[in-house]
Amino acid sequence: MSKSTDAGLSSAEPSTLARTLALLAILVAGISGGLIGHAVTDLQCADGCPALAGLMGLVGAVIAAAGVAVVAVLSLRAMAEWQATERQQAARDRHPVD
């Protein structure tokens, strides 16, 4: 359920579950991007190159996490806007304007 503020208005803040899932998605994407970046660089380098593979793993993790973070923020904002619109519609249905 939505939280209520002092003025009786519902909060536009996404639920704790939605924010937790968004954080989990960002972490999984970062780990996956890091593993992929490291593996691809490690396979391409003939003599191992652990420093370069680690650096590319870090770059892959940052890029993947940033991309998923953008999508997660946009999704959370869209959810909040959708819920606000539903609340406005419900309020209009309860109190029709003459």
N, C-alpha and C positions, 0 to 999 in steps of 0.2 A: 504494500500500500504506500501511498505518497505521504511524505511528512507534511505537517502543517506548521505554518509560521504563526507569529503573534497576530498578524492581521487577518488570519483565517484563510490565507491563500496557500495553495499547495506548492510545494517546492518543485522546481524544474530540474533538480539534480537527478541524474540517473541512479538506478538502484545499486545497492552494494554488489549484488550478483553480476550485474552488467559491467560495472567497473572492474570487478575481479576477473571476469572472463576476458575483458579487453587487455588487462595487464598480463594475463596468462598467454594470450595470443601474441603479444609483443615479445614476451620472453621466449616462447617457442620459436618464433621467427628469427630472433637474434641468435639463438643457439643453432638453428638450422643453417642460417646464412654463414655463421662462423665455421661450421663443419664443412659446408660446401666450399667456401673460399679456401680453407686450409687444404682440403683434399684435392681440389683442382690444381692449386699451385704446387702441391707436393708431387702430384703425378707429372706435371710439366717440367719439373726441375730434375736434371740428370743426377746431380750429386747430393740430393736431399734438400738443401737450402732451408733449414729449420727456421731461420730468422724471417726470411721472405714469406714462407708458408704461414708463420704465425701472424705476420703483419697483414697478409691478405685475408686470413681468417678473421682478424679484428675488423678490417674494412668491410668484409662481407656481413659480419654481424651487425655493424652499425647501419649499413645500407638497408638490410632486411628489416631490422627493428624499426628504423625510421619510416620505412614505407608502410609497415603494418600499423604503426602508431598513427599515421595520418588517416588511414582508413578507419581505425578504431575511434578516433576523435570525431570524425565526420559521422560515423554511425551513431555514437552516443548523442551527438547534437541532434541528429535527425529523429532519434527516439524521443528526446525531450520535446522537440517541436511538435511531433505527432501527438504526444500525450497532452501537451498544452492545448492543441487544437481540439482534441476530444473533450477536454474539460470545458473549453469555451462553448462547444456545441451543446454539451449537457446543460450548461448554465442557461443558454438561450432557450433550450427546450423547456426548462423549468419555469423560466420567466420570459414569456414571449413579449416582444415590444409591440404595442398597439399602434 
